[in-house]
């Protein structure tokens, strides 16, 4: 089975160190040599993580999301055989970072977390997998934060519409 979607929708947040989420926001994403604590040169730039487009629907308390889907001209084994990291933001001052590694899935790919860097409130998940028999690398990056769809659309949530209230209603 070919994996095309990682984990569904996650969220992207505005934060002090980065611009607030807006429909035109784009966050650079890259595979970088080295580990998060000691980043080196950019190995491949992935497409920027972009927020979803269109009209906000559903709960006003839902979190907005930004994702990147890219295939790059770097062999997947190259990314796995030496330390590499996925960085969102500028490599000199990343917003989130995750060292490439994890448990190999049936397609040979790995899913791993992206942690906040500095004063960022973002986090995320990345999935990297071999493409074209390993000669290329497919990447999906989803960044997650604290901003809600209502903060993007300006709509106020209904009274009592909090994540806790929604969880209680589902239970």
C-alpha positions as CSV (number, residue, x, y, z in Angstrom):
1,X,0.0,0.0,0.0
2,X,1.4,3.4,-1.0
3,X,1.2,6.0,1.8
4,X,0.0,9.4,0.5
5,X,-1.3,11.1,3.5
6,X,0.5,11.1,6.8
7,X,-1.7,11.7,9.7
8,X,-4.6,13.9,8.6
9,X,-4.8,17.6,9.4
10,X,-2.7,19.3,12.1
11,X,-2.5,22.9,13.1
12,X,-0.2,25.8,12.4
13,X,0.1,28.7,14.9
14,X,1.0,32.3,14.9
15,X,3.8,33.0,17.4
16,X,6.0,35.7,18.7
17,X,9.0,34.6,16.5
18,X,7.0,34.2,13.3
19,X,4.2,35.9,11.4
20,X,0.7,35.1,12.4
21,X,-1.0,32.5,10.2
22,X,-2.8,33.9,7.2
23,X,-4.0,32.4,3.9
24,X,-0.9,33.7,2.2
25,X,1.6,32.5,4.9
26,X,4.3,30.1,3.8
27,X,6.9,28.4,5.9
28,X,10.1,27.2,4.3
29,X,10.9,23.5,4.8
30,X,14.3,21.8,4.2
31,X,16.3,18.7,4.7
32,X,19.5,19.8,6.3
33,X,22.7,17.8,7.0
34,X,23.5,17.2,10.7
35,X,21.2,17.0,13.7
36,X,18.9,19.6,15.2
37,X,21.5,20.6,17.8
38,X,24.2,21.0,15.1
39,X,22.7,21.9,11.7
40,X,24.8,21.9,8.6
41,X,24.1,22.8,5.0
42,X,20.7,22.5,3.3
43,X,20.6,19.3,1.3
44,X,17.2,19.8,-0.3
45,X,14.5,22.5,-0.1
46,X,11.0,21.1,0.1
47,X,7.9,23.0,-1.0
48,X,6.9,25.5,1.7
49,X,4.3,24.5,4.2
50,X,1.1,26.3,3.3
51,X,-2.2,26.6,5.2
52,X,-5.3,25.1,3.7
53,X,-7.3,27.3,1.3
54,X,-11.0,27.8,1.1
55,X,-13.8,28.6,3.5
56,X,-13.5,27.5,7.1
57,X,-16.1,25.0,8.0
58,X,-16.9,23.0,11.1
59,X,-16.0,23.9,14.6
60,X,-14.5,27.4,15.1
61,X,-12.2,25.9,17.7
62,X,-10.7,23.6,15.1
63,X,-7.0,24.2,14.5
64,X,-5.8,25.5,11.2
65,X,-3.2,23.5,9.3
66,X,-0.2,23.9,7.0
67,X,1.4,21.1,5.0
68,X,4.2,20.5,2.5
69,X,4.3,17.6,0.0
70,X,7.4,17.3,-2.1
71,X,9.6,14.9,-3.9
72,X,13.3,15.9,-4.1
73,X,16.3,14.7,-6.1
74,X,18.2,13.3,-3.2
75,X,18.4,9.5,-2.8
76,X,16.5,8.4,0.3
77,X,19.5,6.3,1.5
78,X,21.6,9.4,1.5
79,X,19.2,11.0,4.0
80,X,19.2,7.9,6.2
81,X,22.9,6.9,6.1
82,X,24.2,10.1,7.7
83,X,22.6,12.5,10.2
84,X,20.0,14.7,8.6
85,X,17.1,16.8,10.0
86,X,13.9,18.4,8.7
87,X,13.7,22.1,9.5
88,X,10.7,24.4,9.2
89,X,11.8,28.1,9.1
90,X,15.3,29.3,8.3
91,X,18.1,26.7,9.1
92,X,20.0,29.5,11.0
93,X,16.9,30.1,13.2
94,X,14.5,27.2,12.8
95,X,10.9,27.3,14.1
96,X,10.8,23.5,14.4
97,X,13.3,20.7,13.8
98,X,13.3,16.9,13.8
99,X,16.2,14.5,13.3
100,X,15.4,12.0,10.5
101,X,14.8,8.6,11.9
102,X,12.2,6.2,13.3
103,X,10.6,2.9,12.5
104,X,10.6,1.9,8.9
105,X,7.1,1.3,7.5
106,X,6.0,-1.2,4.7
107,X,7.1,1.4,2.0
108,X,10.5,1.9,3.6
109,X,9.6,5.4,4.9
110,X,9.9,6.8,8.4
111,X,7.6,9.1,10.4
112,X,9.2,11.3,13.1
113,X,8.3,14.3,15.2
114,X,9.3,17.9,14.8
115,X,9.9,19.9,18.0
116,X,9.7,23.6,18.7
117,X,13.0,25.5,18.6
118,X,13.8,28.7,20.5
119,X,10.6,30.5,21.4
120,X,8.5,28.8,18.8
121,X,5.2,27.3,19.8
122,X,5.0,25.1,16.7
123,X,5.6,21.3,16.5
124,X,4.9,18.9,13.8
125,X,5.3,15.5,12.1
126,X,7.4,14.6,9.0
127,X,7.2,11.5,6.8
128,X,10.1,10.8,4.4
129,X,10.1,7.8,2.1
130,X,11.9,6.5,-1.0
131,X,10.6,7.5,-4.4
132,X,11.5,6.1,-7.7
133,X,13.1,3.0,-6.2
134,X,15.0,5.1,-3.7
135,X,16.7,7.5,-6.2
136,X,14.5,10.3,-4.8
137,X,12.9,11.2,-1.5
138,X,9.3,12.0,-0.9
139,X,8.5,14.3,2.0
140,X,5.4,15.3,3.8
141,X,5.6,17.8,6.6
142,X,2.7,19.0,8.7
143,X,3.3,21.7,11.2
144,X,1.2,22.1,14.3
145,X,0.5,25.0,16.7
146,X,-2.0,26.7,18.9
147,X,-3.9,29.0,16.5
148,X,-7.6,28.1,15.8
149,X,-9.6,28.5,12.7
150,X,-11.6,31.3,14.4
151,X,-8.4,33.3,14.7
152,X,-7.8,33.0,11.0
153,X,-11.4,33.7,9.9
154,X,-12.3,36.1,12.7
155,X,-15.4,34.1,13.6
156,X,-16.1,33.6,17.2
157,X,-16.6,30.1,18.5
158,X,-20.1,29.2,19.8
159,X,-20.6,29.5,23.6
160,X,-19.0,26.6,25.3
161,X,-17.2,25.5,22.2
162,X,-13.8,24.6,23.6
163,X,-11.6,21.6,22.9
164,X,-12.5,20.3,26.4
165,X,-16.2,20.8,25.9
166,X,-16.1,19.1,22.5
167,X,-14.2,16.1,24.0
168,X,-16.8,15.9,26.8
169,X,-19.6,15.9,24.3
170,X,-17.9,13.1,22.3
171,X,-17.4,10.9,25.4
